[in-house]
Amino acid sequence: MSARLAALACALLAACGSASAQDDLPEGPPAAQLVAACEGKDGWSDPSPPVRIFGNVYHVGTCGITVLLIASNEGHVLIDTGPSDAAALVAANIEGLGFELSDVEWIVTSHEHHDHVGAMAQLKRLTGARLAARAGAKGPLEQGVSDWRDPQAANGDRFTGAPVDRVLRDGEHLALGPIDLTLHATPGHSPGSTSWSWRSCQGATCRAMVYADSVTAVSADGYLFGRQQVYVDAFARSLGKIAGLPCEILLTPHPGASRMHERIAGRQPLADPDACLDYALAAQAALEARIAREDRGQ
């Protein structure tokens, strides 16, 4: 039965409580399968099996690109989509978990680069989902081209755009049944960079989840962060915002940035209350080091 029909049946029978929307979700393949498939691989299109991370959160992307499915019996939310050539894999991973593509109600994104949103238009069409984004990402997502202020804009990044169906403000919630995502505007890696937080439960254990956008200070040749003080100030504020988020399980657009595979496999703790703070502090140090190298002409 589809998620929409299941939700309707629950409403008609008055037999389902709100907690049931996260019960009885599939376990998915064991983490060992992902570790084996991605051993020594981090390519954007390297195929990966799906894996349950925690509670109702699944990784359905590739070895090198995170795509999250937040599931419930009242519909699902997809965060990021991977590059264009990963669309079929992401769709197959969702269906391989036992979910129906048509039950994906919303797609949201981290930032407007092709490795994370290249499959957005295809998956929007395959699922019938609506696309939500903040105003700073709307133009690039619809036009399929980076914002001119993007440090990587000169690289000519292109992808197939798609209409944004809902524009969210900083701090606004996107709710779907028991799923309640909060949008955090975190410009820096790109002008439209967006992070997301929510709470997921597995049995009686609930965790503060954060999908923090990429925070690397990378650019096209010739771009100097040291000459973009307004942009750098906004970047620094974003890092402060990420550092202050309630954060037990940190996930990132590139799995390696948060050691996601190692943590899912149990080689490192999955939950760490300092994860977002450490992630932001490392990024701040890297940004300062980048500017220092620019000052030295390197």
Backbone bond lengths (Angstrom), bond angles and torsions (degrees), N, CA, C in turn:
res aa  C-N    CA-C-N  psi(-1)  N-CA   C-N-CA  omega(-1)  CA-C   N-CA-C  phi
1 M - - - 1.463 - - 1.516 109.00 -
2 S 1.320 118.07 137.37 1.454 120.97 179.95 1.510 110.22 -68.90
3 A 1.362 115.75 162.00 1.458 119.87 -179.78 1.517 110.87 -62.66
4 R 1.328 117.47 -37.95 1.463 119.48 -178.88 1.536 111.01 -64.81
5 L 1.356 116.49 -43.27 1.459 120.00 179.56 1.520 111.13 -67.20
6 A 1.355 115.49 -37.79 1.465 118.91 179.20 1.514 110.64 -64.14
7 A 1.330 116.90 -41.58 1.457 120.30 179.46 1.518 110.78 -64.05
8 L 1.364 117.04 -40.28 1.451 120.94 179.51 1.524 110.87 -65.18
9 A 1.338 115.78 -41.69 1.461 119.18 179.57 1.526 111.02 -62.45
10 C 1.338 115.52 -40.54 1.464 118.99 178.76 1.519 111.21 -62.02
11 A 1.324 115.10 -42.34 1.458 119.18 -178.50 1.527 110.53 -64.89
12 L 1.338 116.93 -42.81 1.455 120.76 -177.76 1.520 112.00 -67.48
13 L 1.315 116.23 -37.11 1.458 119.91 -176.41 1.522 112.88 -89.60
14 A 1.340 115.55 -10.66 1.474 120.96 -176.79 1.517 110.47 51.71
15 A 1.338 114.99 37.38 1.463 118.82 -174.47 1.506 112.87 -111.87
16 C 1.316 117.24 0.98 1.469 119.16 -175.95 1.503 109.61 -121.33
17 G 1.317 116.63 125.57 1.452 121.60 173.49 1.506 110.82 -84.03
18 S 1.337 115.46 169.68 1.466 119.41 -177.36 1.513 112.22 -63.42
19 A 1.322 117.71 -30.37 1.458 119.20 -178.32 1.515 112.03 -67.97
20 S 1.342 116.89 -23.88 1.457 119.46 -174.98 1.514 112.63 -67.31
21 A 1.338 117.25 -18.38 1.454 120.21 -176.64 1.514 112.23 -66.24
22 Q 1.342 118.21 -15.50 1.451 120.44 176.02 1.527 112.05 -113.12
23 D 1.314 117.56 2.34 1.458 120.69 179.25 1.528 110.31 -82.46
24 D 1.314 115.41 157.37 1.460 122.18 171.32 1.522 113.27 60.62
25 L 1.324 117.34 30.53 1.453 120.48 174.68 1.523 108.87 -82.10
26 P 1.329 118.18 151.01 1.468 120.63 -176.04 1.524 112.94 -65.33
27 E 1.308 115.75 146.03 1.464 121.30 177.00 1.530 111.04 -71.68
28 G 1.335 115.98 -34.51 1.457 119.23 -176.69 1.524 111.04 78.93
29 P 1.332 116.95 173.61 1.462 121.02 179.50 1.529 110.92 -62.82
30 P 1.321 117.64 154.54 1.468 120.04 177.79 1.522 111.21 -64.79
31 A 1.333 115.58 151.23 1.463 121.18 -179.13 1.517 112.15 -58.67
32 A 1.328 116.13 -27.42 1.467 119.67 -179.13 1.527 111.65 -60.05
33 Q 1.337 116.95 -30.52 1.470 119.58 178.98 1.521 111.07 -66.30
34 L 1.339 116.42 -42.15 1.462 119.86 177.55 1.518 110.79 -64.37
35 V 1.308 116.80 -44.84 1.468 120.70 -179.56 1.526 110.59 -60.05
36 A 1.319 117.05 -43.28 1.461 120.63 -179.72 1.528 111.10 -67.21
37 A 1.327 116.68 -42.66 1.465 120.44 -177.84 1.519 111.97 -66.65
38 C 1.326 116.80 -32.73 1.471 121.08 -173.71 1.519 113.40 -105.02
39 E 1.307 117.43 7.40 1.468 120.02 179.13 1.527 109.54 -58.48
40 G 1.327 116.32 119.24 1.458 121.11 179.02 1.514 114.08 74.10
41 K 1.331 118.16 11.11 1.464 121.78 -178.29 1.527 110.06 -124.70
42 D 1.319 116.32 137.55 1.459 119.86 171.81 1.529 110.78 -145.32
43 G 1.335 116.01 24.94 1.460 120.55 178.71 1.515 111.41 -66.34
44 W 1.320 115.58 148.44 1.459 120.24 -177.85 1.514 112.46 -61.93
45 S 1.326 117.61 -27.03 1.465 121.12 -177.66 1.526 112.79 -113.90
46 D 1.337 117.85 6.78 1.465 120.28 177.66 1.526 109.04 -64.31
47 P 1.343 118.27 121.46 1.470 119.98 -173.52 1.522 112.50 -66.93
48 S 1.305 113.79 140.96 1.462 122.07 179.06 1.513 108.58 -133.34
49 P 1.328 118.56 143.00 1.459 119.46 172.62 1.526 109.62 -73.44
50 P 1.325 117.71 158.22 1.469 119.18 175.75 1.518 110.23 -70.71
51 V 1.325 116.22 157.54 1.458 119.69 178.48 1.525 108.78 -150.49
52 R 1.311 114.96 142.64 1.462 119.99 175.08 1.517 108.73 -81.89
53 I 1.323 116.14 124.63 1.462 120.26 -178.93 1.516 110.39 -87.38
54 F 1.327 115.39 -54.85 1.467 121.03 178.67 1.520 108.35 -166.10
55 G 1.327 115.90 133.34 1.448 120.02 175.82 1.517 112.09 57.57
56 N 1.331 115.33 -119.40 1.465 120.84 -177.32 1.516 112.55 -99.41
57 V 1.328 117.63 21.20 1.469 122.47 -176.48 1.526 109.78 -111.12
58 Y 1.334 115.10 124.77 1.456 121.95 -178.70 1.523 110.01 -125.28
59 H 1.330 115.62 145.12 1.467 121.16 169.18 1.527 107.02 -92.97
60 V 1.344 116.18 122.36 1.466 120.53 -178.74 1.528 110.57 -124.32
61 G 1.336 116.59 19.20 1.454 121.17 -176.89 1.513 113.32 -95.95
62 T 1.316 115.83 -143.31 1.459 122.58 -175.63 1.525 109.77 -110.57
63 C 1.331 116.45 -178.30 1.462 119.23 179.01 1.524 111.74 -63.74
64 G 1.329 116.65 -33.75 1.460 120.02 -174.62 1.505 115.99 -107.20
65 I 1.325 118.21 -4.92 1.463 121.91 -178.55 1.523 109.45 -133.56
66 T 1.319 115.73 126.57 1.460 120.80 178.10 1.522 110.46 -81.12
67 V 1.304 115.95 131.07 1.464 123.21 167.79 1.521 105.20 -129.94
68 L 1.324 116.74 121.72 1.456 120.81 -176.03 1.512 110.95 -104.67
69 L 1.315 115.83 137.37 1.453 122.81 169.64 1.521 106.72 -111.84
70 I 1.338 115.95 118.24 1.461 121.12 173.81 1.520 105.81 -102.20
71 A 1.312 115.97 114.26 1.461 121.57 -166.91 1.523 112.33 -107.30
72 S 1.319 114.44 151.76 1.459 121.20 169.70 1.517 107.71 -157.09
73 N 1.320 116.15 166.30 1.458 120.60 177.35 1.520 112.41 -75.68
74 E 1.341 116.71 2.50 1.459 121.71 176.79 1.525 111.60 -114.57
75 G 1.324 116.54 14.56 1.458 121.26 -179.85 1.515 111.48 119.93
76 H 1.321 115.59 166.69 1.455 121.39 -173.13 1.525 111.41 -126.21
77 V 1.338 114.19 159.61 1.460 122.08 173.80 1.521 108.03 -120.72
78 L 1.326 116.93 133.78 1.456 122.85 176.73 1.519 108.01 -106.91
79 I 1.330 116.83 126.82 1.460 121.38 176.48 1.519 107.99 -106.96
80 D 1.326 115.36 116.28 1.461 124.81 -175.63 1.528 110.51 67.80
81 T 1.338 114.95 166.85 1.468 119.28 -174.99 1.518 113.36 -135.82
82 G 1.347 117.87 -9.95 1.448 119.54 -175.13 1.518 111.65 80.16
83 P 1.342 117.46 178.88 1.464 121.58 -179.81 1.520 111.48 -71.61
84 S 1.316 116.25 168.80 1.465 120.40 -173.61 1.522 112.52 -58.71
85 D 1.340 117.22 -37.99 1.463 118.22 -176.77 1.524 113.23 -79.34
86 A 1.336 117.03 3.52 1.462 120.22 176.51 1.518 112.19 -101.66
87 A 1.326 118.10 0.22 1.472 120.81 -175.82 1.521 112.05 -57.19
88 A 1.337 116.84 -46.54 1.466 120.01 -178.02 1.526 111.08 -65.11
89 L 1.337 116.35 -38.22 1.466 120.20 179.12 1.524 110.63 -64.71
90 V 1.330 117.03 -46.28 1.466 120.25 179.69 1.524 110.13 -60.56
91 A 1.326 116.62 -44.85 1.464 120.26 178.57 1.530 110.78 -60.75
92 A 1.331 116.25 -43.54 1.469 119.99 -179.66 1.523 111.26 -65.85
93 N 1.340 117.01 -36.77 1.464 119.93 178.88 1.521 111.42 -66.26
94 I 1.325 116.90 -39.80 1.463 120.11 177.52 1.522 110.03 -62.63
95 E 1.326 116.31 -47.65 1.462 119.84 -179.77 1.518 111.53 -68.75
96 G 1.344 116.80 -32.75 1.457 120.20 179.06 1.523 113.23 -64.38
97 L 1.328 116.18 -24.80 1.465 120.32 176.15 1.529 111.66 -78.67
98 G 1.330 115.95 -10.64 1.455 120.18 -179.09 1.515 113.94 101.35
99 F 1.336 116.95 6.01 1.459 121.13 178.58 1.525 110.52 -92.11
100 E 1.318 115.68 157.51 1.455 121.50 175.88 1.529 109.24 -98.33
101 L 1.330 116.16 137.21 1.460 120.06 179.95 1.523 111.24 -58.66
102 S 1.309 116.71 -35.24 1.461 120.90 -177.10 1.521 112.80 -67.59
103 D 1.328 117.66 -12.59 1.460 120.56 178.59 1.524 112.84 -89.69
104 V 1.331 118.09 -1.18 1.459 121.04 171.77 1.529 106.69 -77.75
105 E 1.322 116.77 110.99 1.464 122.10 -173.62 1.532 112.61 -91.05
106 W 1.332 116.23 -33.05 1.466 120.32 -175.85 1.523 110.26 -135.57
107 I 1.317 115.57 144.72 1.462 123.33 166.94 1.521 107.14 -118.05
108 V 1.326 116.57 131.07 1.461 122.02 173.35 1.527 107.53 -128.38
109 T 1.319 116.95 167.37 1.462 119.50 -171.61 1.523 112.04 -135.75
110 S 1.328 113.72 164.97 1.467 120.82 174.28 1.522 109.44 -92.54
111 H 1.330 117.39 -64.62 1.461 119.30 176.32 1.520 110.99 -147.06
112 E 1.320 113.99 162.29 1.452 122.14 -166.11 1.529 112.27 -91.21
113 H 1.343 116.06 60.25 1.461 122.85 172.26 1.524 108.53 -119.11
114 H 1.336 116.77 149.88 1.463 120.50 -169.61 1.518 113.86 -62.05
115 D 1.344 117.88 -27.36 1.463 117.88 -178.65 1.526 112.05 -69.93
116 H 1.327 117.07 -16.98 1.465 120.47 -179.76 1.525 113.54 -111.48
117 V 1.338 117.53 -22.96 1.472 119.83 -178.39 1.528 112.54 -127.91
118 G 1.328 117.77 10.96 1.456 120.06 -179.09 1.518 113.44 -61.06
119 A 1.332 116.92 -29.98 1.468 120.95 -180.00 1.520 112.37 -95.86
120 M 1.327 116.49 6.69 1.472 120.82 -174.81 1.524 112.70 -57.52
121 A 1.318 117.33 -50.86 1.471 120.18 -177.22 1.530 110.83 -63.70
122 Q 1.344 117.07 -40.72 1.458 119.90 -179.91 1.527 111.48 -64.59
123 L 1.335 116.51 -44.76 1.458 119.36 -177.44 1.526 111.42 -73.79
124 K 1.305 116.86 -29.93 1.473 119.45 173.93 1.528 109.68 -62.74
125 R 1.325 116.07 -40.59 1.459 120.80 178.90 1.529 111.30 -70.56
126 L 1.322 117.61 -42.12 1.462 121.30 -177.65 1.527 112.42 -66.74
127 T 1.333 116.06 -35.73 1.460 120.26 -174.82 1.523 113.31 -96.02
128 G 1.332 116.47 -25.37 1.455 119.68 -172.07 1.513 112.70 77.20
129 A 1.342 116.68 12.23 1.464 121.20 -177.50 1.526 111.28 -71.02
130 R 1.321 114.97 158.04 1.446 122.06 171.75 1.526 109.13 -91.98
131 L 1.325 115.64 153.19 1.456 122.19 -178.27 1.516 109.04 -108.64
132 A 1.336 116.65 127.62 1.461 122.07 177.53 1.523 109.09 -118.57
133 A 1.322 116.69 141.71 1.459 121.52 -178.96 1.518 108.95 -159.08
134 R 1.308 116.52 165.04 1.461 119.43 173.85 1.526 109.37 -85.62
135 A 1.325 115.73 165.25 1.460 120.90 -173.19 1.523 112.19 -58.95
136 G 1.337 117.08 -35.79 1.461 120.64 -177.83 1.514 113.99 -67.16
137 A 1.324 117.03 -17.99 1.463 120.97 179.69 1.525 112.25 -104.64
138 K 1.315 118.06 -13.47 1.463 121.82 -172.27 1.523 112.71 -58.58
139 G 1.329 116.99 -51.22 1.462 120.28 -177.70 1.517 112.87 -58.91
140 P 1.341 118.41 -54.18 1.464 119.53 178.46 1.525 113.57 -59.41
141 L 1.335 117.95 -39.85 1.466 119.90 -179.44 1.522 111.56 -65.35
142 E 1.315 116.95 -36.26 1.456 119.78 -179.78 1.524 112.23 -79.24
143 Q 1.335 116.79 -34.84 1.462 120.77 -176.98 1.526 112.99 -88.55
144 G 1.329 116.92 -17.77 1.456 119.95 179.54 1.510 113.88 73.34
145 V 1.323 117.20 30.72 1.455 121.70 -179.15 1.518 108.67 -146.91
146 S 1.328 116.83 148.13 1.458 121.13 -178.16 1.519 111.75 -66.68
147 D 1.321 116.04 148.57 1.459 122.90 171.61 1.530 109.16 -58.97
148 W 1.335 116.85 142.44 1.468 120.06 -177.54 1.516 111.88 -62.56
149 R 1.338 117.06 -21.24 1.470 120.50 179.73 1.522 112.73 -84.01
150 D 1.307 117.15 -8.42 1.465 121.89 -178.10 1.526 109.82 -62.51
151 P 1.329 118.75 129.14 1.470 119.86 177.58 1.532 113.44 -54.83
152 Q 1.334 117.56 -23.68 1.458 121.18 -179.75 1.531 113.04 -101.99
153 A 1.336 117.60 10.72 1.466 120.99 -174.12 1.522 112.40 -58.21
154 A 1.317 117.47 -37.41 1.463 120.45 -176.87 1.520 112.91 -66.86
155 N 1.333 117.52 -13.15 1.466 120.40 176.95 1.526 112.14 -73.64
156 G 1.342 116.79 -10.74 1.455 120.21 176.49 1.515 114.40 72.67
157 D 1.321 117.13 34.48 1.462 121.16 -179.46 1.526 110.48 -59.37
158 R 1.334 117.06 130.45 1.459 122.30 -179.89 1.529 109.96 -134.83
159 F 1.321 115.25 147.69 1.462 122.03 173.99 1.518 107.46 -156.70
160 T 1.315 116.89 168.17 1.458 120.68 178.65 1.520 109.38 -79.71
161 G 1.328 116.14 119.07 1.455 120.79 -178.81 1.517 112.34 -77.29
162 A 1.334 115.05 170.03 1.463 121.74 178.82 1.525 108.60 -150.91
163 P 1.324 117.86 150.06 1.470 120.56 -179.80 1.532 111.98 -63.56
164 V 1.311 115.82 136.21 1.460 121.40 173.80 1.523 107.60 -87.03
165 D 1.327 116.65 123.10 1.460 121.09 -174.59 1.520 113.49 -89.26
166 R 1.324 116.52 -22.54 1.467 120.21 179.38 1.520 109.48 -146.93
167 V 1.317 116.14 131.39 1.463 121.97 176.63 1.525 108.42 -102.16
168 L 1.325 115.62 126.11 1.458 121.97 -178.34 1.523 110.53 -108.38
169 R 1.318 115.51 147.70 1.460 121.38 175.56 1.529 110.21 -90.94
170 D 1.324 115.16 163.46 1.459 120.58 174.67 1.530 108.98 -58.36
171 G 1.324 116.21 127.00 1.456 120.90 -179.88 1.512 114.56 87.66
172 E 1.341 118.09 -4.78 1.457 120.80 -179.63 1.527 110.70 -77.36
173 H 1.322 115.36 152.98 1.458 121.41 -177.46 1.522 110.76 -101.00
174 L 1.323 114.76 145.37 1.460 122.52 169.02 1.519 106.06 -115.47
175 A 1.319 117.00 110.18 1.459 121.39 -174.55 1.524 110.32 -110.87
176 L 1.315 114.94 140.03 1.457 122.88 176.03 1.521 107.61 -147.92
177 G 1.329 116.75 102.04 1.454 119.78 -175.31 1.516 109.72 57.07
178 P 1.344 117.88 -126.38 1.458 120.17 -179.38 1.536 113.52 -80.61
179 I 1.317 117.45 -6.16 1.469 121.67 -179.76 1.520 108.90 -83.97
180 D 1.317 116.46 128.86 1.468 121.26 -179.08 1.524 108.43 -138.57
181 L 1.326 115.60 95.65 1.459 121.80 -179.77 1.520 110.25 -92.76
182 T 1.334 115.82 141.61 1.460 121.39 173.10 1.515 108.81 -111.98
183 L 1.330 116.44 129.65 1.461 122.18 178.62 1.525 109.80 -85.59
184 H 1.337 115.71 136.25 1.461 122.15 175.57 1.525 108.07 -126.09
185 A 1.318 116.62 116.82 1.461 120.89 176.64 1.526 108.52 -72.78
186 T 1.337 116.06 117.46 1.467 120.57 -177.42 1.532 110.26 -132.12
187 P 1.353 117.68 61.43 1.467 120.13 -178.98 1.520 111.77 -61.63
188 G 1.326 114.87 145.07 1.465 120.39 -179.59 1.503 110.18 164.72
189 H 1.320 117.03 -72.13 1.455 119.99 176.22 1.522 109.61 -59.47
190 S 1.323 115.62 -37.33 1.465 122.97 168.92 1.518 106.98 -144.09
191 P 1.342 118.15 161.85 1.469 119.14 178.75 1.525 113.37 -62.14
192 G 1.333 117.34 -30.51 1.460 120.81 -178.73 1.510 114.84 -95.05
193 S 1.315 117.51 10.15 1.464 120.93 -177.22 1.528 111.55 -51.41
194 T 1.323 114.13 135.13 1.466 121.22 -175.05 1.520 109.25 -137.61
195 S 1.316 115.94 134.75 1.458 121.86 173.90 1.529 108.51 -113.49
196 W 1.321 115.80 159.41 1.468 121.42 -174.98 1.520 110.24 -134.72
197 S 1.313 115.97 143.14 1.469 120.09 175.35 1.524 109.29 -133.19
198 W 1.327 115.17 152.28 1.460 121.59 178.81 1.522 107.96 -165.83
199 R 1.310 115.89 -179.74 1.459 121.34 179.04 1.519 108.42 -123.29
200 S 1.312 115.96 131.98 1.466 121.18 177.00 1.518 109.35 -126.82
201 C 1.317 114.95 148.99 1.465 120.92 -178.26 1.525 110.20 -124.16
202 Q 1.310 114.47 145.38 1.464 122.15 173.51 1.517 106.36 -130.90
203 G 1.331 115.53 105.55 1.455 118.73 -170.71 1.523 108.75 65.46
204 A 1.334 115.66 -130.32 1.465 120.15 -179.46 1.527 112.67 -89.80
205 T 1.328 117.04 -1.27 1.462 120.78 -177.33 1.521 110.69 -98.09
206 C 1.302 116.66 123.57 1.459 122.15 178.65 1.525 109.45 -116.38
207 R 1.321 115.59 145.24 1.463 121.18 -176.89 1.525 110.96 -132.23
208 A 1.319 114.80 146.43 1.463 121.59 171.15 1.529 107.49 -81.27
209 M 1.324 115.80 115.85 1.460 122.53 -176.07 1.523 109.76 -102.93
210 V 1.317 116.80 139.76 1.466 121.34 176.18 1.523 108.98 -135.12
211 Y 1.322 115.43 126.82 1.462 121.61 168.78 1.519 105.07 -103.63
212 A 1.323 116.17 93.97 1.460 122.02 -176.70 1.519 109.37 -88.98
213 D 1.315 115.90 130.07 1.457 119.38 -177.65 1.525 110.92 -64.60
214 S 1.326 115.48 165.23 1.458 121.27 175.68 1.524 109.27 -56.96
215 V 1.323 116.12 143.13 1.469 121.04 -177.35 1.528 110.96 -128.91
216 T 1.322 117.13 22.11 1.450 120.91 179.62 1.521 110.44 -81.36
217 A 1.322 115.54 138.40 1.476 122.11 179.03 1.518 108.62 -90.99
218 V 1.322 115.78 75.25 1.460 121.23 178.86 1.522 108.28 -111.12
219 S 1.333 115.28 155.64 1.467 118.62 -174.05 1.514 110.80 -154.95
220 A 1.322 114.34 170.10 1.457 120.77 169.28 1.526 108.75 -72.15
221 D 1.323 116.29 160.15 1.463 120.74 177.96 1.525 110.02 -57.73
222 G 1.309 115.36 137.50 1.453 120.75 176.24 1.512 115.00 92.38
223 Y 1.325 117.73 -12.06 1.462 120.73 179.14 1.524 109.01 -80.33
224 L 1.309 116.72 133.94 1.461 122.02 -179.83 1.527 109.49 -120.97
225 F 1.318 116.39 112.34 1.458 120.24 177.43 1.523 110.78 -60.57
226 G 1.335 116.94 -35.46 1.457 121.00 -177.58 1.517 113.78 -62.70
227 R 1.326 117.40 -16.92 1.468 120.99 178.37 1.520 112.44 -100.71
228 Q 1.318 116.00 7.30 1.468 121.27 -178.31 1.525 108.59 -122.48
229 Q 1.331 116.42 65.61 1.455 120.53 -171.54 1.520 112.95 -61.90
230 V 1.329 117.26 -40.83 1.464 119.75 179.82 1.530 110.23 -62.81
231 Y 1.324 115.86 -42.53 1.463 120.07 -179.58 1.533 110.41 -66.52
232 V 1.328 116.07 -42.77 1.467 120.20 -179.55 1.526 110.90 -65.23
233 D 1.333 116.62 -38.45 1.467 119.22 177.41 1.526 110.85 -61.92
234 A 1.340 116.44 -42.01 1.465 119.83 177.64 1.525 110.81 -64.64
235 F 1.324 116.54 -39.24 1.465 122.03 177.75 1.531 109.32 -59.62
236 A 1.330 116.52 -46.44 1.464 120.40 -178.66 1.531 111.14 -63.93
237 R 1.333 116.72 -39.14 1.469 119.12 177.18 1.529 111.14 -63.58
238 S 1.328 116.20 -37.45 1.468 120.11 177.65 1.521 110.86 -61.73
239 L 1.319 116.30 -41.73 1.466 119.84 179.76 1.522 110.45 -64.60
240 G 1.330 116.38 -38.09 1.454 119.35 176.29 1.518 111.92 -64.39
241 K 1.328 116.14 -37.49 1.462 120.65 178.66 1.528 110.51 -64.99
242 I 1.335 117.22 -46.34 1.459 120.83 178.82 1.520 110.97 -61.71
243 A 1.335 116.32 -41.77 1.467 120.69 -179.15 1.516 112.00 -60.51
244 G 1.336 116.99 -31.21 1.452 120.72 -175.73 1.518 115.51 -92.11
245 L 1.330 117.83 -0.06 1.466 119.65 -178.37 1.526 111.43 -72.45
246 P 1.331 118.11 140.73 1.469 119.53 167.23 1.523 107.68 -59.32
247 C 1.307 116.74 123.26 1.464 118.63 -164.92 1.516 109.79 -153.60
248 E 1.321 115.90 109.12 1.462 120.15 175.77 1.523 111.40 -109.46
249 I 1.339 116.54 -40.11 1.458 120.14 176.92 1.524 107.81 -119.05
250 L 1.332 115.48 110.51 1.462 122.31 -179.83 1.526 109.63 -94.97
251 L 1.324 115.52 131.56 1.458 122.54 174.08 1.516 107.53 -127.54
252 T 1.334 116.72 150.09 1.458 121.32 -174.42 1.526 110.81 -138.32
253 P 1.348 117.62 157.25 1.471 120.40 -177.22 1.522 114.49 -59.23
254 H 1.326 117.53 -32.24 1.462 121.40 171.62 1.523 106.89 -106.80
255 P 1.327 118.66 117.92 1.469 120.63 -174.18 1.521 113.88 -53.20
256 G 1.333 117.09 -37.21 1.457 120.11 -177.23 1.510 113.67 -63.90
257 A 1.328 117.96 -25.56 1.464 121.00 -178.17 1.518 112.33 -66.76
258 S 1.329 117.02 -22.38 1.464 120.78 177.32 1.528 111.31 -124.38
259 R 1.336 116.52 17.03 1.470 122.41 178.17 1.543 110.74 52.19
260 M 1.325 114.77 42.44 1.454 119.95 -172.44 1.520 113.07 -62.04
261 H 1.322 116.95 -44.47 1.461 118.91 -177.83 1.531 111.09 -62.44
262 E 1.321 116.29 -43.67 1.461 120.00 -179.72 1.524 111.15 -62.99
263 R 1.313 116.58 -37.81 1.455 120.71 -177.75 1.528 111.42 -74.17
264 I 1.326 116.84 -40.07 1.466 119.64 176.88 1.524 110.30 -62.66
265 A 1.340 115.86 -36.47 1.462 120.67 -178.72 1.518 112.81 -77.22
266 G 1.326 118.02 -6.86 1.457 121.11 179.33 1.509 114.36 85.58
267 R 1.338 117.14 8.08 1.461 120.01 178.71 1.520 111.79 -76.30
268 Q 1.327 115.87 -23.37 1.458 123.11 175.01 1.519 107.23 -137.09
269 P 1.329 118.32 157.83 1.472 119.72 -178.62 1.526 111.56 -60.18
270 L 1.318 116.40 135.39 1.456 120.43 177.39 1.524 110.51 -70.05
271 A 1.332 115.95 -42.12 1.462 121.07 -178.26 1.528 110.12 -102.54
272 D 1.336 115.39 138.77 1.459 122.04 178.55 1.523 107.46 -152.53
273 P 1.330 119.29 111.87 1.462 120.76 -176.60 1.526 114.01 -65.44
274 D 1.338 117.16 -13.34 1.470 120.69 178.23 1.519 112.83 -101.74
275 A 1.322 117.32 7.96 1.461 119.99 -171.78 1.524 112.33 -61.62
276 C 1.328 117.94 -46.91 1.465 120.02 -178.35 1.522 111.18 -68.04
277 L 1.320 117.00 -38.71 1.459 120.82 177.27 1.522 110.53 -61.17
278 D 1.328 117.17 -48.08 1.464 120.65 -179.95 1.526 111.31 -63.33
279 Y 1.323 116.74 -39.31 1.468 122.30 179.61 1.526 110.26 -61.74
280 A 1.329 116.38 -44.58 1.462 120.91 -178.86 1.527 111.85 -70.80
281 L 1.317 117.17 -40.13 1.466 119.88 -179.63 1.524 111.14 -64.56
282 A 1.320 116.80 -40.82 1.468 120.27 178.10 1.522 110.46 -63.78
283 A 1.338 116.44 -39.16 1.463 119.76 179.40 1.527 111.42 -68.22
284 Q 1.326 117.08 -38.58 1.462 120.24 178.13 1.520 110.56 -62.77
285 A 1.336 116.23 -42.94 1.463 120.11 178.20 1.520 111.13 -62.76
286 A 1.329 116.73 -40.05 1.464 120.51 179.93 1.528 111.09 -67.92
287 L 1.342 117.50 -38.47 1.464 120.92 177.73 1.521 110.77 -63.86
288 E 1.315 116.17 -44.54 1.462 120.11 178.85 1.524 110.99 -64.09
289 A 1.335 116.75 -39.05 1.469 120.18 178.44 1.518 110.51 -66.16
290 R 1.342 116.71 -37.97 1.472 119.87 178.03 1.529 110.30 -61.74
291 I 1.318 117.46 -46.67 1.459 120.98 -179.57 1.533 111.21 -64.46
292 A 1.336 116.23 -37.34 1.461 119.90 177.85 1.532 110.77 -63.62
293 R 1.341 117.13 -39.74 1.472 119.49 177.84 1.524 110.52 -65.70
294 E 1.322 116.57 -38.37 1.474 119.72 177.19 1.516 110.33 -61.91
295 D 1.323 116.53 -41.54 1.472 120.22 179.95 1.514 111.60 -63.14
296 R 1.327 115.85 -29.73 1.471 119.94 178.64 1.529 111.35 -86.36
297 G 1.340 116.76 -0.26 1.458 120.48 179.80 1.502 113.59 78.16
298 Q 1.321 118.10 20.26 1.469 121.73 -178.88 1.522 110.93 -93.55
